[in-house]
């Protein structure tokens, strides 16, 4: 994987200094960061959002830098502050809290905010379109979360530095960034760098983020982790998103919008099998963890393939503009598996989807891990996939008009487009390959066939399946011609929620 090359004015601060601090933290007892005052933690979402940072107070407004730094106030979800430092050729300087840089929703709140409060994080801006307009493209705030967009996106899903025991009955641990060093790039540069110090009950870590905004914002991440204790499920490069309902589910009662989601599928590239795998997301009726085995990971990501306004009809949220995120591993990624966590939700305000890489090697007290990867935020093509792809998944009753005449069966429709499919004639000899990959007893594939849909210029795979009496069946489907794959592999768990066509949360 190519890495972004950075030429800075001087090496006033080095990654090894963050690594040394992380090692020292891991060798001592964990001390949680002090919380901000209760009246800030108790702010509701609307009142917190009414606290405004003045863009005129952004760092680096003076000078030739094309980047600027906006500052994030603590409160609501942001329960503690982080130390912020600026790095340039002259050295390292703390960024002091400036209360006057914010406007508050009322004098009563304003007078209670301490003059030395501190910041919850920061936002980076850059002229993604017109050179005179600065656009927010990357935000570091809250635990170890950070969010990015490409030039045509609005903010949606998030990334995290690391996840610990996410989705397990023991409960999730949320390590936090406690200090950042923001390196000021040379004049006119389109690249910048951020260092982060992570700390949590079980792990401390050092992170370097080499950042290049654009149509797709690319971040080369280098990390070193030091473990105070072992853990059952370490997650590298975790992505967090929201799926409330989509085309493969029914709308919840009272909802008028066709779909509501930040991402609609998990994409995995298995280099060992030369296979791309697409897993449509679900809002399950109960907590669901899926473990996807790969021979050699080429990458994984949470993707928003629905990018037309009419697919959502939401003029405020604009889910059609939400970004996709793609993780390309570099160094330090041994054997393991991609984990997908789907959590029941009855609201679009809850991020209920998590995807991450779980290393196969156990994590023990005193362990040290170094790894790197590239994270890209952009449109649905950010993974660089060249195969035909799934554009729609529908699930219906297999015992009604248009579905079939098989009792206790389900009609599943999967539409494919793109890649080599675009060059085929409508009468091409495209065939389907369908299988059941789970351990469900009695799961049955009654029929499957392919047809070209002229109205959408798509190729449709139609399946009639019966789930059986065992565990939830996992079906796989792919289109081929002359025994050669044309498309990614569609895979789907026909869970209780999927069979009912809706979430029961």
N, C-alpha and C positions, 0 to 999 in steps of 0.2 A: 504494500500500500504506500503510495507516495505521501510524504509528509510536507506540511507547509514550512517553507524556509523563512526564518525571521532574522533581519539585520537591524539590531537596535543600536542606539547611540553609545551605550556603555552597559557593562554588566554590573550594575549597582546592587543587584540582588539576584541570588542564584537559587535554583530549585532545591539544592542540597540543604539550604538553610531551613526550608519548610520540612524536608525529610527528617532532619535532625530534631526539630521540635516535635514532630509526630512520634518519633521513636521515644523521646523523653516522656511525652504524655503517656504512652502505652506502658511505660515502666513504673508509672505512679498510679495512685488510686484515682478513679474517675471523679471529677468534680463538675456537676451540671452547671451550665451558665446561669447566672442570676436572672430572675424574671423581671420584666418591666412592671411598673405599678399596676395594681389590679384594675383601676379605672380604664387603663388602655387595653388590657386583656379583655375586659368586658364590653368593649365597643362592639356594636352590631356591625354587620358588613356595610350597610349604607353609610353610617356615620364614619366608619374608617375610610371608606372610599372618598368621602368628602374632604379628607385631609389632602391638600394639594401641594406638590412640590413646584416651585417656580422655575421653569426652564431657564430663566435668565441667571439662575444661581448654579447652573451645571458646571462641572469642572471642565477645564480645557476650552472654554469659549474663546479665550484669548490665545492667539498663536495659530499655527498652521495645521494642527491636528484635525483630521476629518472625523475623529471620534470625540464624543462627549460622555460625561458620566452624570446621570441623575441619581438622586439618593432616595431611599425607601424608608418611610417612618415605621417604627414598631407599633403594634396594636393588633387587636382581633386575633387572627391566626398566628401572627408574628409575635411570639411571647418573650423573646429575648433579643438583645442587640448583638451585633458582631463588630469586631474591630476592623476598620478600613484604613489602608495605607496606600499612598501614591508613590510610585517608583519612577524616577527619571534619571537622566545622566548625572545629576548632582547628588543622588542618594535616595533614601527612604524617609517619607514624612507621614505621620498620622494625619488622617482627615478628621478635623474636629467637628463636632455636632454644631450646626447652625440653625437654631430655632426659627430665625427670621426668614429662612428659605422656604418655610411652609405657611400655608394659610389653613386655618382651622374652622370647623363648622360651629362657630359661636365663641364668644369671649370666655365663657365659663370653662370650656375645655382648654382653650389656649393658655389661660393663666395657670392651669394645673400641670402643664407639661414642663418637666425640669429642663433647665438650660443646658444641662450636661447629659441629656438622655441617651444619645447615640442613635445609630441607624440599624435597621433590620436587614439591609442589603443595598443593592444598587442595580441600575439599569444602564446598559450601554446603548448609545444612539449613533447613527451613521446615515449619510445621505444615500438611501437605497434607490431613490428615483432622481428627482431634481437635486442638484448639488446644493441648492439653498435651503432645502428642507431636511431636517434631521428626523430620522425614524427610529423608534425603539425596536431593537431586534434581539436583545438578549437580556434576561433578568435573572439575577441571583438573589433569592430571598426565601426564607423559610426552611428550616432543617437543612438538608443537603440538596434541595430542589433548585433547578434552573430551567428556564423556558426560553425557547428560541423560535424564530420565524425566518422564512425566506422573504424575498422582496414582495411577493404577491399574497402573503398570508396575513391572517390575524392570529393572535396568540390562542393556543389550545392546549395540547398535551404538554407534559413536563418530563424532564429527565431528572435523575438523581445521581449522586456520587456513588452510592452503594445502598443495598437493601439487606436487612438482617431478619431472617425468619418470617418473611412476608407470607401471609396466608396460612400460617401454622397455628394450631390450637394454643400453643404456648404464648402467642402474642408477638407483635412486631416491635422491633426496636428501631428508633429513628435517630441515628447519629446526625450531628449538625455541623455545618461550617461555623467556626468560631472566629476566624480571622481571614481577611483577604489582603492581597497585595496587587494593585492594579497598575500595570506598567504602561506608561505613556509612550505611544509609538512615535517614530520620527515623523516629521512634517510630510503630509501627502500620502502616508502609508495606508494601505487598505487592510492591514493586519494588526492585531493587538494581542496582548497576553495577560492572563490573570493567574495568580497562584492562590490556592485555598488550603487552609488547615482544618481538618475534620476531627471531631472527637465524639465519642459515644461510650456507653457502658462497656461494650465488648471490643471496640476497635477504634484506633486513631489512624489518621491517614494524611498524606500530602498529595496535592493535586496541582497539575499545571494544565491550563487551558490555552491552546494556541488557536486564535479565533480569526476567521475571515468571513465577513458578511457578504451577501450577494443574492442572486436568484435562489440559490441554496446556501444557507449559512453553514459553514464547515468548521468543526471544532476538533482539533487533535488533542486527545486527553491522555496524559501520562499520570499514573498513580502508583503510590507505594502505601501498602496497608500493614499495620502492626496490630496484632490481636492480643487483647488482654485476656480473652477467654475463647473457648471454642463455641461453635454455633452449628445448628442443624442445617441451615439453608442460607448460605451466602449468595447474594445476587450481585453480579457485576453488570454495569451499564444499564440499570433499571430504567424503564419507561413507564409512565403513569398516565392514564387517559380515562375517558368517560364514554360508556355506551349505555344509553337508556333504552332506546328501541330503534329498530331499523326495518328494512324491507323484508327481512327474514323473521319478523315478529309481528304480532298485532299491536295496534296502538293501545296504550292504557286508556281507561275510561276517561272521557272528557278532553282528551288531547286532539287538537285539530291539525297539528303539523304532521306531515308525512313521516318524518324521521327526526330523531334527536341523538346525535353522537358526535364526539370529537374524532373518533377513529372507528373504522368499520371492519378491520381485520388485522391479523398478525401475519406477516410475511417472513419466511425463513428460507435462506439459501444454504443448501447442503452441497458444498463443493465436492465432497467425497462421492456422492451419488449423482452429481451434476443435475440436481433437482431443486426447483423452487416450489415451496409449499405455502398454500394460502388457507388460513383458518378464519372464517367469518366469526366475529365476536357475538356473544350472547349476554343478556342480562339474566343470570340463572335464577332458579327458584331457591337454590342453596349454594353455599360457597363451593366453587369448583377450581381445582388445580389440575392443569394438563402439563405433562412432561413430554416434550418433543425431542426424540433422539436424533442426532445427526452424526455422520461419520467424520466430517470436517467442516466446521462452521465457516461459511462465507459471509454471513451477516444475518441480522434480524431487525425487525422494526414494526411499529404500529403505524398503519397506513390509513389515510382518509381518501378512499377512491371515489366517493360520492362528492363531486365538486361542482354541481349545477345548483343554482338557486332553487329551482322548482322541486328539487329532491328534499328540501327542508322548509321552504317558504317562511324563513325566519329572518326578517329584516333587521332585527337587533343583534342577535347572537351570530349570524352569518356563519353557520357551521360549514357552509360550502367553501369557506376560505380558511378553514383550520389546517395547520401544517401536518405533514407526515414526518416521522423521524426514523432514521436508519443508522444502525450500529455496524461498523466494519472492523473486525478485530485485527490487531497488529501483533504485538508481542505479549507473551505471558498467558495465552489462552490455551490451556491444556484440554483434555477430554472433559466432556460435560454434556449439558442438555439445556434447551430453551424451556423456560417455565412460563406458563400463562396462568395468571390468577384472575378469576372473574368473580366479583362479589355482588350479591343482590342489592339493588337500589330501587327506590321509588321516587327518585328525584334526579334531575340533570345537574344538580349542584354538587353531587358526590362523585369524585373520581373513583371508579369501581373496577378499573382494569389495570393490571400491572404485568409487564413482561420483562424478563431478565435472563442472564446466562448464569446457570448454576454449575460451578466447577465440580468435576467428579471426585477430586481429592478432598478428603475431610479437612475441616479447619479446626486446629487445636490451639490451646493457649501458647503464646510465645511465637506463633507462626508469623512469617513475613512474606508478603506477596507483592510483586511488581508486575504491572500490566499496562497496556496502552491500546487505544482504539480511536477510530474516527467516528464522530457523531455528526450527522447531517440533518438539518431541518429544511424542508422545502415542500414541493408538491408531490403527488403520488408516484412520480417517476424517479424519486430521489435515490432509489436502490440501484438504478441502472439495469433493471431487468429487461431482457430481450425476448422473453417468451410470450405467448398468449396468456392473458390474465382473466381472472374472474371479475365480472362487472356487476352481477346480481346473483342473489340466492333467494329462492322462495321455497317455503314448506307448506304443504296443504294436505288435506284429507285424501286418502287413496280410495275412498269409497263414495265418490260423488261425481257428478258430471264434470268432465275435464280432468279428473284425478285418476279414475280407473274404477274397477268393480271388485277390489280386494279388501275384505274386512280387516280391520286392525293394521292397515298398511298406510303408508304416507307417500305422497307424490312430492319429489324434490326436483326443483328446476334450477339449473345453474347455467348462466349465460357467460360465454367467453368472447373476448375480442382482443385485437392488437397483435403485435409480433407477426409471426408467419401467417396467421389467420387472415390478415389484411390482403395478402397476395393470392388467396385461393378463389377459384370460381365457385359459384353457388352449388354446383353439382359435384364438387370434389369429393373423393371417397374418404371422408373423415369418419372415424369410428371412435367409440368410447371404451375406456377401460375402467371398470368399477369394481371395488372390493370392499370387504368389511375388515377393518384392521384392529378391532377391539376384541374383547373376550366375552362378548354377549352370546349367551346360549340361545340358539334358535333364530338368530338374526338371519334374514333372508333377503336376497336381491331378486325380486320377481322379474323385473325387466329393466333395460336401459337402452336408449337410442339417441341419435344425434340428428338435428335438423338445422338448416340455415334459416334464420329469421331476417327476411329482406327489410322489414320495416325499421329494424335497429342495426342492420349490418352486423349481427351477432351470430355466433354458433351456439345452439342450445343443447345442453345435455339434460335429458329427462330420465328420471329414475323412479321406479316404484319399489319401495322397500318395506319390509316388515321388521320391527325392532327385536322381537323375541321376548324372552322372559328373564334374561340375565341382566348384567350391567348395561349401562347405556352404550349402544353400539356406536362405533366410529367408522364412518364411511369415507372412502377415498374415490375420487373421480378425475379422469384426465382424458384429453382428446389426442388422437394420434392419426397419422397417415403413413401407410406402408411401414407400420411398426415403429415409426419414429415419433417421439413426443412433439406436439405442437404447442402445448400449454404447460403452465404450472399445474401442480397437483392440488386440487380442492380437497380439503378434509373437514369433516364436520361431525360433531358429537350430537347424536339425536337424543338429547337429554329430555327430561320431563318438560322443561321450559320450552325447548325447541318443538317438541311434539304438540304442546298446547298452543304454540305460536305466540306466546307472550310470557312475560315475567310474572311469577306468582309472589313476588316480594311484597 
